[in-house]
Amino acid sequence: MKTYKLKLTALTPIHIGTGEVYEPTNFVIDGGYLYEFDEYEFVSKLSRKDKNLLISLSNMPEVYKFFKDRKKLAIDISYNHIKVCRDIETIYRYIEKPRINFRTKEIMLNKNGKPVYNQMNILKTIKAINFNEPIISGSSLKGAIQTFLNLDKSDSQKLIIPDSIEIKADTQIGYVLRVHRNPNKKSKGQIPQMIEVITPNSTFEMIVKCKDIDIIKQKSNEFYTNANKYLYESIKSNNIKNDNQFILRVGKYVGKEFMVRQIRKLPVTKSVFSISKRKDSDIVDFGWILCEVI
């Protein structure tokens, strides 16, 4: 096996899921940023009166408002801050209030006749455990490569990719939207999911141990060309500058055609990232990354 050092540059937003979420009991939003804090430290700094008030609250919207009203304390003890889009900050501002049907202007009710509130659970992207910095996980990159190499178990064990090291990276919070692949058609309505992504132009370094990196370059080019030639050629022509570079697509929401070797029927919709939940907002695909052997 040979060892190669790669520089990775995010070309579009990337989300590598962890199964974890930001919840309104461990963040506040103010001035365009989400501030993450430790709930136990927050509670430990409350006055006895506030602690008793928190214990007495009977529903989650009241609890969320309790934290929101004490955002100064939350910001003071926060250990992470992330840029958040205006739509999400607006929702947070009224988090304790029921959702309103924008057509009828009436309070939305669930099947039990009770008011519906914004949950505001925000999907986290993966980060280094000790440093709270975004990373590209080795398993995510390896999974993308295995898709087009079609490795058996023995060969898969010979492809070794540890997690990346951040050079300069950031994250932001927006929405996952489900849109029709035909830009002239609209998809069915849905509640947009709030999500954290690695931002475009974020850069990382990663080690790859494999037989020959040129095989990965060749097979990736063939696979993505067959998957969606028009989209891939556009990404490729705008970013590939020399023979040491190649394109991969990693993470969640990359599209079914980029996750399986042979697809019988292409879904009519796809997932995209947006900083607004409006269907007519600017959207961008997930997961494109430029790899360069250095």
N, C-alpha and C positions, 0 to 999 in steps of 0.2 A: 504493500500500500504506500501511497505517497501522501504527503501532508501539504495542504494548500492554505494560504491565508487569504480571506476574502474581505473586501469592503462592501458593505450593504448600504444602499441608499433607498429609502422609501420614496416611491414615485407617486403613490396615492395613499389615502388613509389605510392603516392596517389594524385589525382587531384580532388578537389571539386570546380567546376566552380563558377564564380561570374558574368559572362557576361562582365567583364572588361578585357582590354588588355594593355600590355606595347606597346607603340608606339615610333618610333625613334625621336619624339619631346619631350619625357619625359624620355629618357634614352640615355646613351652612353655605349659602351662596350670597355673595355681595360684590358689587362693582365689577361684574363680569368674570368672577372666579369662584370656583367651588373650593372651600377650605375643609380638608379632612382632619379630624381630630380623634383622640381616644375618648370613648364615652366614660370610661371609669375615671380618668383624670378629670374630665369635665364635672362629673358628679361630685368628686372629692373636693372641688373648689367652690361648690355651691354653699350658700348660707343654710343654716338649719331650717329656716322658714321655706326656702326654695326646695330643699330636699323633701320636706313634708308635702309641699304643693305638687311636686313631680309624682310622688307616690299616690296622691289622691286622684290624679287624672284618670278618667274612665275610658277614653278612646284615643286612638292613634293620632287623629288630626289635632287634638289638644296637646298631645305629647310633642308633635312636630312643631307646633306654634311655640311651645315652651322653649325648645332649643333655638328656634328662629329669633325669638325675642331677646335671647341672651347671646347673640352672634358675636358681640365684642369679646366675651370670654372665649368662645369657640375659636375665633380667629387668633387670639393671643396664644392659645396652646396648640394651634394647628401645626402639623408636621408635613403637610403637602398642600399645594394649591394648583388648580388646573383651570385653564381657560374654558369657559362655558358659554354656549350661544345665548342670544338674547331671549329666544322663545322659552328656554328652560328656566332662565332667571325670572321671567315673568310668571311662569307657573308656580315657582317656589314662593314668590311674593304673596301668593294667595293660597298657600298649601293647606291652610286649615278650613278653607271654604269648599262647599260642594261644587262639582263640575256643572257647568251650565251648557245646555244645548244651544249652540250658536244660531240655530234657525228659529226655534220657538222661544228662546231666552228663558226657558224654564229649567228648574233643577233636575238633573238626570237621576233616575232611580234604578236600582237593581231589581232583580226578579222578586225580591222580598219586599219591595216598596220602600227601601231605605236609600238615602242619598249616596251617590257615588263620589269618591274623593280621588284625587291624583295620588298614586302610590309613590311615584318618583324613585323607583329602584333603577339605578344606573349600572349597566354592565361594565365591569372592570376589564381592562386589558392587562396582560401579564407584565410583571415587573420583577426586578432582582429583589430577592427576599431581604437582604441586608442593607441595600442602598435605596430602595424605593424608586429605582430608575427603570424606565421601559426597556424591554429587551426583545429580541427575536429568539424564541426558544429553539433549541437544536431539534427537538422532536417535530416542531412545526415545519422547519426547513427540510428535514429528512422525509417527512410525510409527503411534501410536495414533490420531492425528487423521486421517491419510491413510486409515485403515481405513474410517471412516464418511463421509468426504468424497468418496472414490473419485476422486481427482485424476488428471488426465493428467500427462504429463511436464512440460509447460509450466507448468501451475498449481502443480505440486509444487515447482518451482524458485522460485516466488513466495512459498512458505510458508517463512519463515526463522526457525529457533529455535536459538539457541546454548545451550550447557550452562548449567545453573542455577548460582546462587551460594548457598552455604549460609548460612542465618541461624542456625539452631540445630538440629543434627542429630546423630544417633548411630546406631550399628549394634549388632546382637547376633547370636549364633550359635545356631542350633537345627537343626530338621529339616524337610525336605520329605517329606510323607507323601502317599501315593496312597490316597484314600478313595472309597467308593461315594457317588454323589450321593443315593441313598436312605439316610437316616440309620438305617433299620432293617435295612440289609443291610451285609455286610462284603465288602471287596475282597480279592483274592488277596494272599497274603503277598509281601513284598518287603523288600529291605534299604534302610532309610531313608537318604536322602542328607543329609549335613551341609552347612549352608548359612549364609552371612552375609546379613543383610537390613538395610535401612534401617528403623528402628523407627517405630511410629506416633507421631504428634505432631511428627515432624521437620518443619522448615519451610525453604523455599527461596524465592528470587526468580528470575524468569526473564523474558526479553524475547521477545515473539512479534511477528513482522512478517507481516501477512496482509491480505486485502481487508477483512474485517469479522469481528470476534470473535463477534458475535451469531449468525453463520451456524454457527460452531463449537459454540456453546452449543445451538442448535436441533438440529443434526444429531447431536450426541452424545446428547442426550436421546432422540431418536427411535431411534437405533441401540441404545442400552443397554436401552431399554424393550422393543424387539423381541427382543433377545438373551436377557434374563432379567428379566422385569418384576417378579417378586416380590422378587428379590435387589436389583435396582437401586432400586426404590421405597423399600425399607427403608433403604439407604445414603443415598439422597437426602433422605428425610424427616427423618432424624436429623442431617443436617449442613448442608443448604442453608438459609441465614438471610436472604439478600437476592438481588436480581436480578443482582448483579455476580458471583455464584458459580455454578460448574457442576462437574460430576464427570467425571473421566477414569479409565481403568484402564490402567496402564502396567507395563512390565517383563515378566519371564518368569513362567510358571505362572499366567497370568491366565485360562486356559480357552479352548478352541477357539472357543466361541460369541462371544467378545469379540475374536477375532483375524481373523475372516473375515466378509464381508458376508452371505453366505447359507450356512447349514450344513444338509446333508441329514439327518444323523443325529447327535444329541448323544451324546458318549461317556458310558459308564455310570459312569466314575470321574472324579475331579478331583484336582488338586494343592493341598495346603493347608500352612500353616506351623504348627509345634508346637514347644514347648520340651521335649517328651518324645517318644520313639520308640514309645510305647505306642499301640495303636489306639484306646483309650478315653480318650486325653488330650484336653485342650482344644485345639481347632483354630481357625484363622482363615484367611480367603481372602487371596490375594496381590493387591497392586497398586492398590487404590483410593486415589485422591488428590483432594483438594478444591482447585479452582483459583479464585482470586478476582482480578478486575481491580482494580488499585489505582492 
